[in-house]
């Protein structure tokens, strides 16, 4: 059995807030990004969620996070491309990336959650005949490359300036920081063929197997086969990891109840798409390390993304990040690029 060797450590947060007080929750999420940076985490990622108590525009949130942090990578996992105009989204992401000095990591997926409620509103009419899949992501990537629009002699006039038209602002490095959240063989194959980085989390499609680990290993193998000849890419693995160690007794009990409430879904494929769920990794640091060491997928991927549970409190999130950073990640071979900034301790 291979030993895990994690070179990059990040976390993904849902960005919860209360219906009657969204500011407090969003501000606490920004503070969590700051806290994670002080601890030495390499990346801080936000979910994009529509119609829920969460961040509906990852680009807007990460533009704010870029002004509150200095070093940590800022990621979105994931933006459902079906709701987005490729060019307008590219503009928003490029602006946020420049403001963060090139720290954005853009996670994308196909699909449209809540489509029956939102589709007609987003497209101001019938959307069912549009290409809402991989072609839409490909067009976004083309815009991020900064190709000029029109012919070689096409220019636009603006006050005091004549220029060839293309996406502005343009940062040529952003196109290399696009990720795809792949859960099926077809999706990871497409991501590999197009040279995108790969996000693989705790949900995959069961294709030819009822075992989560077998299915996820098959996805990684298919992705790497599809890369053939592409420049080097990154692969990050997401796991829900909830350590007990510095939590009080009542919080430990709540964490156990949380894991127990989600265990049944891991026992068999769910729904017509045969969705497979990874078990949550909950317990003491020693127990978690034992489970991670037995997970062959963890050993096969150099980047670990800690997926924080929905609807936990800010203090819970900070305790989880603290324990993972100090008690778990170093035992997996991870070392921060530099010593934690002043004030990182709990």
N, C-alpha and C positions, 0 to 999 in steps of 0.2 A: 504494500500500500504506500502510495506517495505521501510525502509530508507537505502540508500546505505551506506556501511561501508567498505571502501577500506583500506586494510592493506598493499598493495604493489603497488607501482607506477613505471611504466617503460615507455619507448618510443621506437618506431620502426621507423627507418629512411631508405629511399631508397638508400642512398649512391650515389647521382647524381654526374656526372662529365661531362665536355665538351669533345666532340670528339677529339679536338686538344690539350687538356690540362687535361688529366686525373689526374695528380698528385695533382693539386690545389683542385679539388673536393674531392678526397680521403683524403687529408690532412685536409680539412675543416670538413669532417665527423669524423675523429679522434678527432679534436678539439671539435666537438659537444658532443662526448662521454665524454671528459674531463669536458666540461661545465655542462652536465647533472649530472655528479658525484658531482661537486661543489654545484649544486643546492640541492642535497640530493636525487635525484632519486634513486630508488632501482635497476633498470635494464636499460640497453641500448642494443637495439637489431638492427641487420642489416638484410636487405633483401638479399637473394641470387638471382641473375638475370643473365641469359645467353643471349649473343648476344645484350645486352642493355648497356646503359651508367650507369652501376651499378656494384656491387661486384659480380664477377663470382665465387669466392671461399671464403665463409664466414669464413672457418677455418683459412685461411691466414690472412684475415683482422682482425679477433678477436685475433690472436696471436699478431699482432701489437698493437691493442687496449689494450691488457693485460699489455703491457709495458708502456702505457700512463695513466693508471688508477690504483687505489689501492683497491677499495672497491666494486664498482658497479658490479652487475651481467652482464655477456656478453652473449647475445643470438643471435641466428640465426633463422629467421622466413621467409621462411622455406627452407630447402635444398630438392629439388626434387630428391628422391632416385633413380629414373630411370636412371640418368646420372652417378651414383656413383658405384664404387667397394666397397662393404661393408667393406672389410678388410682395403683397403687403406684409405677410409674415416675415419674409426675408428682410424687408426694411426695418421692422421692429427688432428683429434679432440682431441685425448688423449694428443698429444704434446702441442697443444694450451692450453688445460686445465691445464696441469702441469705448463706451463709458466705463467699462470694467477693465480696460486695457488688455483685452484679448483673453478673458478667462471663461467665456461662455462655452458650455457643452450642451449641444442641442439634441435632445432625445425626441424621436418621432415614432408614430405608429399609424397604421390605417385604422379604419373603423370610426363609428360615430355613436358614442354612448348617448342614450336618450334621443335617438334620431327621430322618432315619431313625434316628439314634442318640439324639437329644435330645428329639424331640417328645413321646414318651410320658412321659419323665421330667419335663419341664417342666409338662405338663398332667395328670400322674398318671392317664393313660388316653388314649383315642383323641382326637386333636386335629384330625383331617382335615376335620371339618365346621364348624370355627370360622372366623370372619372374621379372617384374619391379614393383611389387606391395608390399603388406604387408610382404611377405616372405623375401624380400630384407631388409626391416627394421628390421625384426626379426633376420636376420643373423648379421646385424650391432650390434644390442644389445648383441647378444651372444659374439661377439668379445670384446665389451666394458667390459663385465663381467670378461674377463681375463682368460677364461678357457685354460688349457694347451693343446697344439696340440700334436697329436700322442698318444702313449700309456704311461703308467706310467714310463717306462724305456727310453723313447725318450729324447735325449739331443742333443744340438747343441754346436759346438765348435766355439769360437771366440778368438781373441788374448788375452791371459791371463785369459780366463773365460770358464767355462763349465756350462750350464744352461738348464733347461727345457724350451721349446719354448712356448711363448705366446705373445700377443700384448704388445709392448713396446713403450713408457713408459706406465705403468699401474697405473691408479688412481681408486680405487674401488668405489669411490663416484660418478663418472661421469655417470654410468648407471642409477642412480636414478634421473638424471637431463636431461632425454630425454623427449621431448614433441612431440605431434602429432597435426598438424594443420588440424582439422576435420571439414568438411562442410556438411557431409551427415550422415544419421542414421547408415549406415553400417560402415563408418570410425570411428565414435565415439564409436560404440560398440566394434570394434576391439581394439581401444586404451584403453578402460576401461578393457576389458578382459585381456590385456597384462600389465596392471598397468602403462601405460604411463601417464604423465601429459598432459593436454589438452589446446590447443590454439584455441580460437573461435573468429573470427574477424567480419568484416562487410560484408562478403560474405558467404551465405549458399545456400544449395539446397532446393528448395521448394518441399516438399514431403507431399502431402495432404493438402496444404494450400498455399495461395498467400501472406500471411502476414509474413513479416520478423521476427517480434518478436515472433510470435507463433512458427515458424519453429526453431528459435534458442533456445527457451525454451525447445522444444521437444528434441533437440540435447543434451542439458545439462541433462535432465531427463534420456535419454537413456544411456548416459555415466555413470551416477552415478548408474544406475541399473546394468550395466555391470561390475562395479568395484567389487562387492560382494566378500568380503574376502581379497581383495588386500590391501597392505600397503597404508597409506594415500598418496594422490596425490595432485597436485596443478592444479587449473583451472585459466586461465587468459583470460580476455575479451578485444578485440581490438575495438577501436572506433576512427574515424577521428574527432578530436576535434580541432577547430581553434578559439581561443578567439581573440576579437578585442582590448581589453582594452588599452594596451600600444602601439598599432599600430597607425601610422599617417593616415590621411584621404585617401590618395591614396592607401595605403596598405589595408585599410578596404574595399575600393571599389574593389580591386583585389580579396580579399578573398570572397566577395559576388559573384563576377563573377565566381569564381572557383566553389562555391557551386551550383550556378544556372546551370552551364554547366553539372553537374553530377546528377541533380535532376530527369530528365526524366527516368533514369534507375531504380529508386526506385519505380516507379509507377506500375510495372507489372513484372512477371517473364521474364527472358531474355534467349533466345536460347532454344535448345532442352533439355538441362539439367535443365531447369527452375531455373536458378540462381536468387537468391534474394539479393538485396543490401540494406544495412542500409543507411538511410539519413545521410549526414555529419552533424555534430553538430557545427554550426558556428554562432557566435554572441558575445555579451558581456558575461562576467562571469555570471551575473545574469540570462541571457537568457539560457546559457548552463546548469547551475545548475538546472533550471526549467525543461529542456528537460531530463536531466539525472535522475532527481528524478522521472520522469514519466515513465522511462524505467525499467520494472520489471526484465530484465536480468541483468542490472547493480547492482540491489539490491541483486541478487542471487549469485554474483561472487565476491570474496574478492580481486582479483588482476586486476588492470586496466592497459592496455597497450595503450598508446597514439600513434596512427598511423599517422605519419607525411606525408603530401601530397607529391606527386612526383613533381619534377622540381621547388620547391620553392628555395628562396635564403637562404644563411646561416643566415643572419640577421632575416629573417622570422622565421626560425626554433628556433633560440634563443629566440625571442620574444614570440613565442607560448609556449615553455618550461617554460619560466619565468612566464607567466601569469597563466598557468595551475598549476604550483607548488605553487604560492603565493595566487591565487584568487579562484581556483576551488578545487584542491585536499584537502586542509584542511577542506573545507566545506563538503566533502564526508567522513570525519573521518580519513583521512590519516595523519600520522605524520612521519617525517623522523627519522631514527634511531639515528641520531646525528645532531647537528647544521651544517648548510652548511659551507663548508670550506671557508677560506678567499678568497675574490674575486668573490663570486658567483653572486653578484648583477649586474644588467645591467648598 
